[in-house]
Amino acid sequence: MKLKTITPRLGAVLAALFIIPLRSSPVVGEPVTEPAVPQRLNDAELPANAIWVDSMDLKHIKTLGRTVMACKTSRGNPIKVDEFVYPHGLGLTGYTLIRFDLKRAATKFLADVSLEGPSSWVYAQLYVDGKKVDDKRPRLNPKGSSSPIIYQLSADLKGASELVVVFAASGHSYSLGGARILLVPDAKERPEIVPLPDEQAKLMGDPDKVVWVQEMNPMFISSGDGRMPGIMSTQGYQPLLFGGKIYGNGYSVYPRSRLMIDLKGNAARFFAQVGVNDSTSPSAKEGAQFKVYSDKKVAYDSGVMHAGDALKSIDLDLAGTKELLLAVDGGENATKNLPIAVWVGPRLLVSDAAKNPKDLKSRPEPKLADQVPMVIARIVDGPKPAVHGPRVAGASPGRPFLFVIPATGEKPLKFTSTTLPSGLKLDPATGTITGRMDEPLQSVVTITVSNALGQVSRPLTIICKPYGMLPTPPMGWNHWNQWTMIVTEARVREAVDALVAKGLAAHGYNYINLDEGWQGPRAADGSITGAKEQGFADMKALGDYIHGKGLKFGIYSSPGAVCCSGRPGSRDHEQQDADTWASWGVDYLKYDRCTGGDLHWKSMRNCLDNTGRDFVYSTGTCRDPAVNAQLWRTTGDIKNSWSTVSDIGFIQQAGLEKLAGPGRFNDPDMLVIGNPDAMRTPRTLTHNEQITHFTLWSILAAPLLFGCDLTKADDFFVSLTCNDDVLDVNQDPLVRQGSCFRKDPASGSSDMGGEVWTRPLFDGTKAVALFNRGSEPVEIGVTWKELGLTGPQPVRDCWQRKDLGNFDTGFSVRVEVHAAVLIKVGKPQTDRYDPVPRS
């Protein structure tokens, strides 16, 4: 027996939210539940007064995951732990709700939760008659093993009428092994799985004419401060709960929220219930106000609602309406503990006049607010020589130094410099500086690039100190967002060639990083190999090819015995792997926190150091300065959506600026500019949103690592990534991570307002980013007083690469929807970077 309870249209979208394995994903409120001793029963051992859950009718189980399976995992495998095969149970994925009508005939519920795969986590909750009685968050497998692990669920059901079991999971599938309900003696009725109490759903008539709002693409739904909406749940995976009743249809948001729907002239009515979820924090003083706009006019207003208020019902006639806007206001004065606003069972009834209610092209669907594309300078490198990229380069004492001067101009170019530090030499034909420095030092040299049309010079600061190999954030390409596990060596070489041919390497992008998927099996002596079936037969030859193009080589592993996919990790092979990578010429290690816990960060750093080669070290979560990592992940995996980019960039980086500095960078994950194929959703980043994404990562001093198909990079992508004014902000050698100092309230029907971010630059100027996070154009300004400046100040528009003139007291500009303006304020005082201790 099996049941599929998710529409194909929604399945692809939710796969990105729930099913794709997380590679670098610290879980908020991390699991702490320890394993319990499993109760493994076979048919002969089942008590007479008990019933297997899989023997019930499963059609009313509500899930956002894959197919629900009886007596098997969701992938069709036996439910197996160690050598024991559970003859009964359920195979599940994603978010699942199971409601039991107990008939007051049950005494206990029991099940063993089995997680499949090393990167899984599952959140299990049990509600008996509306009251939570069990709440478990099994931790990630602490030993990094790929074997399933067990957690026991149980609930006392004596005298109870209803049990609701709630699961939220990410990564791989999970199972309820031996799920059973014990009955009272001589029970006359047997418990059954029943629908959730979505009372109005029965009023809808022909199901072909019903369009459920939560089955639309959730990435079109905005939620307060850019957080992802909760589909069938809250953002924290709590159920949609009101007065002890759990609902299965609907979505949750924080104020301010907007969802715009193009009705296509085919909607007759709109139905919903609205309210504030019971799980809203008791300290949330602000309420939520639900509004429905019909063709920009308010058609429904709930008034301000709080947790504990009864649900309010909506029934609107949509005859003649073209556009519907579902809005939630409120929370304007709250900095945290916002109310959790829920649309319960929101649905549209297709008009009887619709020619074919099953035709997806004619059915209502979500839409974006109109976005006028922001104009940015078109980047076309000219024939005259120009120097680009970072103004500082470095290495550790006694370690090989490699820096290729990023430069453009008609070939051939000639490179010269003033006296380099002892041990270094410059190739005048390629601009490659190589060698090694034996003692700590800092030296400012002048680099000159010339051709038949002229010459240009710029200072370059060279630093030699322990772990000085990456003084500014890394720039380059990582394969994951485009190719995931299907990466091949041919595709990597294509990326190498395109990075050079498209001009990105000449603007400072110099890392080619392999993510998970390159690994093959370990050889007989334990050494790691490349996946030969994917072309990775000679990893040293690949490293030589990358280096031959003037680029650097990055690799991926994990501190567990296996990585997220089950490919080999480095557990118990740390030094062997480090030596192998060094022999291949690897320059960069991404050490992912898929498995292995937090115990091995320092161990791998020591092993890398023992190779005698500088390795940039990127850790999953470790920010401990003693580990000497150059960058560390600060968030879960990014998705190709406005809401994810907003949540990760605007919210989750707040307060982390104190951790950043030269050679130490917060990593909010890779850029999804170029809309990489593996991360594509029906709501990918727009032109304006990609500009905002790149602007925000630049003001944050974040790594600029993208993962699209560079062979298809167009003029917009090149202009987005190769604007030297913007790159100079990201690569500023002070590495003072920017922060938000002002948020403007939203106005009109917009979901969000404007934000102003700033960071100081080494030349005495300030970078200021003006972001419009809202759904309407807005005027955003900044005063010199806010920036600590006095008197008239010159302003340069970085994206347009244009000096705008002097402004007496401040600057303001119209910013289009989801766009960003980046300006540089002040007159540069120097073009020479002299490192000084951070205050």
Secondary structure, 3 states (H helix, E strand, C coil): CEECCCCHHHHHHHHHHHHCCCCCCCCCCCCCECCCCCCCCCHHHCCCCEEEHHHCCCCCCEECCCCEEECCCCCCCCEEECCEEECCEEEECCCEEEEEECCCCEEEEEEEEEECCCCCEEEEEEEECCEEEEEECECCCCCCCCCCEEEEEEEECCCCCEEEEEEEEECCCEEEEEEEEEECCCCCCCCEECCCCCHHHHHCCCHHHEEEHHHCCHHHCCCHHHCCCEECECCCCCEEEECCEEECCEEEECCCEEEEEECCCCEEEEEEEEEECCCCCCCCCCCEEEEEEECCEEEEEEEEECCCCCCEEEEEECCCCCEEEEEEEECCCCCCCCCCEEEEEEEEEECCCCCCCCCHHHCCEEECCCCCCCCCCCCCCCCCCEECCCCEEEECCCCEEEEECCEECCCCCEEEECCCCCCEEECCCCCEEEEECCCCEEEEEEEEEEECCEEEEEEEEEEECCCCCCCCCCEEEECHHHHHHHCCHHHHHHHHHHHHHCCCHHHCCCEEECCCCCEEEECCCCCEEECHHHCCCCHHHHHHHHHHCCCEEEEEECCCCECCCCCECCCCCHHHHHHHHHHHCCCEEEECCCCCCCCCHHHHHHHHHHCCCCCEEEECCCCCHHHCCCEEECCCCCCCCHHHHHHHHHHCCCCHHHHCECCEEEECCCECCCCCHHHCCCCCCCHHHHHHHHHHHHHCCCCEEECCCHHHCCHHHHHHHCCHHHHHHHCCCCCCCCEEEEECCCCCCCCCCEEEEEEECCCCCEEEEEEECCCCCEEEEEECCCCCCCCCEEEEECCCCEEEEEECCEEEEEECCCCEEEEEECCCCCCCCCCCCCC
